Amino acid sequence: MTQAHAAATISTHRHRFDLALVVTTLCEVERLLPDAGFSLRSWAQTLARPLAENGHIEPARPGRGEGAFVVVDAVRPS
């Protein structure tokens, strides 16, 4: 598993600057979402190329597994 295949969750603790970082694989996030009552809608990713090669803001594109930054769109039905 490469860093590009990991999702990060940041949660705050006692102090607003005291952060804990938990790195979880995308497969684990996909497995845990339904357990928490969420429905996965889509994945998006960006930063697929080195910044030195880019020269501009790289737009997000659908999917996962190629970008260094991944976003998951999930909803919790009411």
C-alpha positions in Angstrom: 0.0 0.0 0.0 1.5 3.4 -1.0 0.9 6.7 0.6 -1.3 7.6 -2.4 -3.6 4.7 -1.3 -4.2 6.0 2.2 -6.9 8.2 3.6 -6.2 10.3 6.7 -8.7 11.2 9.4 -7.8 14.0 11.8 -9.6 14.3 15.1 -9.2 17.0 17.8 -8.6 16.2 21.4 -8.3 18.3 24.6 -6.8 21.3 22.9 -7.7 22.6 19.5 -4.1 22.3 18.4 -3.6 18.8 19.8 -4.3 16.6 16.8 -4.2 12.8 16.3 -3.7 11.4 12.9 -5.0 8.0 12.0 -4.1 6.7 8.6 -6.5 4.2 7.1 -6.5 2.4 3.8 -9.1 3.3 1.3 -10.5 -0.2 1.4 -10.9 0.1 5.2 -12.7 3.4 4.8 -15.0 1.8 2.3 -15.7 -1.0 4.7 -16.3 1.2 7.7 -18.6 3.7 6.1 -21.7 1.4 6.0 -20.9 0.2 9.6 -21.2 3.9 10.7 -24.5 4.4 8.8 -23.1 6.1 5.7 -23.7 5.4 2.1 -20.7 5.8 -0.3 -21.5 8.0 -3.3 -18.2 8.6 -5.0 -14.4 9.1 -4.8 -12.4 12.0 -6.2 -8.6 12.4 -6.3 -6.0 15.0 -7.3 -2.2 15.5 -7.1 -1.5 12.6 -9.5 1.6 14.3 -11.0 4.6 16.0 -9.2 3.9 19.6 -8.5 7.0 20.6 -10.5 5.5 19.1 -13.6 2.1 20.7 -13.1 2.5 24.5 -13.1 -1.2 25.0 -12.3 -3.9 23.8 -9.9 -4.7 20.2 -10.8 -8.5 19.6 -10.9 -10.0 16.7 -9.0 -11.0 13.7 -11.1 -13.2 10.8 -10.3 -11.8 7.6 -8.8 -9.0 6.7 -6.4 -5.6 5.0 -6.4 -3.6 7.4 -8.6 -3.8 10.7 -6.7 -1.9 11.7 -3.5 -5.1 13.4 -2.1 -8.3 11.5 -2.0 -11.8 12.6 -1.0 -14.8 10.4 -0.3 -18.4 11.6 -0.8 -20.7 9.8 1.6 -24.1 10.6 3.1 -26.0 9.4 6.1 -29.6 8.9 5.3 -31.9 10.8 7.6 
